[in-house]
Amino acid sequence: MEPPVKLPIYLDHHATTPLDPRVLAAMTPYFTEFFGNAASKIHTFGREAKHAVEAARERIGRAIQARPQDICFTSGATESLNLAIKGLFHAGTEGRQHFITVVTEHPAVLDSFRRIESEGAEVTYLPVDAQGMLDPQQVADAIQPHTKMACVMAANHEIGVLQPLPEIGAICQGRNVLFLTDATQALGKVPLDVQALNVHLLAASAHKLYGPKGVGVLYCRRSHPQVSLLPIIDGGGHERGLRSGTLNVPGIVGFAEAIALSLEAMPAEQARLRELRDGLWQALRAGIPELKLNGHPDHRLAGNLNVCFPGIVNESLMLALAEDIAISAGSACTTTAADPSHVLKALGLFTADVHASVRFGLGRGTNLAQVRYTAAAVIEQVAKLRE
Ligand SMILES: *Cc1c(COP(=O)(O)O)cnc(C)c1O
C-alpha cells in the first residue's frame, strides 16, 4: 500500500526551503533569553550574544575551510554579492578595471555588474554551452592585464549545473585575478573548500539550506592576498567595518546550525535525492512523448530537474497543478511569462521551449510517494494541455 500523499507537495527547494525544526530550536533562546546586542561588550547580555556569533562564525568558516575572521555576516546572498562586486570595484584605485562573469549567473550578480558597468567598469559576460557549462579556457582567454576578478557560480539556481570551479580557480590564481563564487545553491549540497578552490570571495544564504531567511555570508579573504572591499552599508563599523548594523544573532546561530546539519547529512541525502530525481525523470519520460532535459545530465545538483515539455506553456501547467504541487518556471520573477528565463535562453533554447520548461526542486521533505504523485499529475496535465 502506498502511504497517502499529503498535499500540497513542495518541489521548489531552489527558491527557498523550510526551516529545520532543529535549527529553530537552536535559534529560539537567542530571541528570548540571550537577546543581547552582540556589539554591547560591557555587560553579559551583549557578551552572550557576541559569544554565540563568534562560535557560529567559526562553524561556518570551518564548513568551507575559511578562517573565521574572513566570514562577514549579511542579510542574504543578494547583499553578499552586491558587496563583493560593487565593493571591489569601488575599492579600486587603478584606472581601468575589468571583470569576467557568465550569462547564466543569478540576477544579484548580473544586475550588480550592470550597475558598475554604468559607472565605468568593463565587464565580459561569457556564454555557456548547450548544457549550461562554462569552459574554463574561456575564462583564461578573457583575462586581460587589467582584469580584477572573475565571478562564476558554483551551482545554477535554475538548471542545477555545477561549474568547474577547481579549474577556474587555478586559472585565476595563476593570472593574479580574484575569484568570486556564488555558492548559494551549492553550500550544504556539494563539498566547498575555499583554499583548494582558490576562491577569494564566496556568497551564500541560510534560507536555501533549511536555515532562516534574511541571513547570509560573504567570505572575503583578508590575507594571501588581502581582498579590500568598500562597504555598502556604513554605520557602527560592525563586521570589521565591512557591513555595519546590529547583527541578526538568532539568524546567525541558525545559519551555523543549518550548515552543520546539511554537511552531516550530505552524502546520504544527496544520494537519496539523486535517486528520487532520476526516478521522477524516468517516470516523466515513460509517460510523456517528446520531452527534453535542460542542463547537464551529470554535472548538476542532485535535487534539480529542469524539463522542457514542447507544445505546452509552463504557466498553464503550473497553474493546473498549483493546488497540489508547487513547482516553478525557474526564477522567482516569472510569475508572468513576460520575463523568460535568461538561463534557458543562454542554453540556446527557442523562446517557445523556454516557455515550455519547468523546474522541479527536490529537497529534504521530498519522498517517493510525492514523486509518484507528481509524475502522474504532470503526465496527465501535459497530455491535456497538448490536446
Ligand atoms: C537564492 C539565490 C540568491 C539570492 O539569495 P538571497 O539570500 O535570497 O538574497 C543568489 N544566488 C543564487 C544562486 C540563489 O539561488
The ligand as an SDF file (V2000), in Angstrom:
LIG
                    3D

 15 15  0  0  0  0  0  0  0  0999 V2000
   18.5970   32.4740   -3.8860 C   0  0  0  0  0  0  0  0  0  0  0  0
   19.8370   32.8220   -4.6100 C   0  0  0  0  0  0  0  0  0  0  0  0
   20.4690   34.0670   -4.4330 C   0  0  0  0  0  0  0  0  0  0  0  0
   19.8660   35.1460   -3.5650 C   0  0  0  0  0  0  0  0  0  0  0  0
   19.8910   34.7820   -2.2240 O   0  0  0  0  0  0  0  0  0  0  0  0
   19.0450   35.5870   -1.1190 P   0  0  0  0  0  0  0  0  0  0  0  0
   19.6620   35.1940    0.1640 O   0  0  0  0  0  0  0  0  0  0  0  0
   17.6470   35.1290   -1.2600 O   0  0  0  0  0  0  0  0  0  0  0  0
   19.2170   37.0400   -1.3930 O   0  0  0  0  0  0  0  0  0  0  0  0
   21.6470   34.2920   -5.1060 C   0  0  0  0  0  0  0  0  0  0  0  0
   22.1920   33.3630   -5.9040 N   0  0  0  0  0  0  0  0  0  0  0  0
   21.6350   32.1530   -6.0970 C   0  0  0  0  0  0  0  0  0  0  0  0
   22.2970   31.1660   -6.9760 C   0  0  0  0  0  0  0  0  0  0  0  0
   20.4380   31.8470   -5.4610 C   0  0  0  0  0  0  0  0  0  0  0  0
   19.8780   30.6540   -5.6660 O   0  0  0  0  0  0  0  0  0  0  0  0
  1  2  1  0
  2  3  1  0
  2 14  2  0
  3  4  1  0
  3 10  2  0
  4  5  1  0
  5  6  1  0
  6  7  2  0
  6  8  1  0
  6  9  1  0
 10 11  1  0
 11 12  2  0
 12 13  1  0
 12 14  1  0
 14 15  1  0
M  END
$$$$
